[in-house]
């Protein structure tokens, strides 16, 4: 209802659940601001006319009720309005960063000057993102070089992608169609060309599109392979001679650290443990793990995180890497994919503007 107070040509299309909340806050702030402006201007005009030079208006002391109770009243009312607006806007913003547990996970890597996306099932795109309508989508963002900002105006979604950090956001599209994606953080020479598209499809159309993608291993399988190739299994696998924590079932669990602190195992904790292993030492273990900073790309860290997450959030036996052999849930073999589509890998091709998808 509130959205109808604004002419349609003044507002961009709203195509997500979050967009409706943001629009309500925007329209509410606009109305409150308009009322305050009209009140102030009205009082200024009224006083300017009534108390103009030569008028017979009473200029004596104000009544005590006006100078005390009235002033306390409008000060308290202003404070109440401010606290209410803060609570209203903050609750909407906090909700924008708390995705549902069953959300479809998409990993996003920003790079001068393109967006590289990859779903947990392995489907990869450059400057495009296909999602189903009516399904919550969780974005896990990072940057390969400088700060970028993932911005979809129709979703009222803006979230920074920061180097060496992982940020998250989520949305749920309410309309099918093609919506503009851009970078809203100045990131260098071709910042204005860092454009893309979010294509929202009906669930059955999305399933058909997904099955047609020439992709192989999903993120968890890539992470499993990296787990062996980078030597992680030499310490963290069952039967290892190195005294290192088991990674089976730790996702989402609280772990005890040296010094009595507790830490929750999530994407940020895994990333910090890989890049800064000496910062948070699990109680009962020696700080023997080397830092992999500069040795792993952002995409590889995302893949390892996906693998650890796939091991579950409860007691279970860790699967021996490679047994059973790695398999793909999406058609397409590894050689059919372009190396440029791997998140975090060097990209030598020219970034594609918003338009037809770039396929390997």
PyMOL commands that set and color helices and strands:
alter all, ss='L'
color gray80, all
select helices_A, chain A and resi 2-5+8-10+17-50+64-96+153-155+191-193+203-211+219-229+233-236+267-275+298-310+334-336+339-341
alter helices_A, ss='H'
color red, helices_A
select strands_A, chain A and resi 104-111+114-119+124-126+128-132+136-143+148-152+157-161+167-172+177-183+195-201+254-256+262-264
alter strands_A, ss='S'
color yellow, strands_A
deselect
rebuild
show_as cartoon
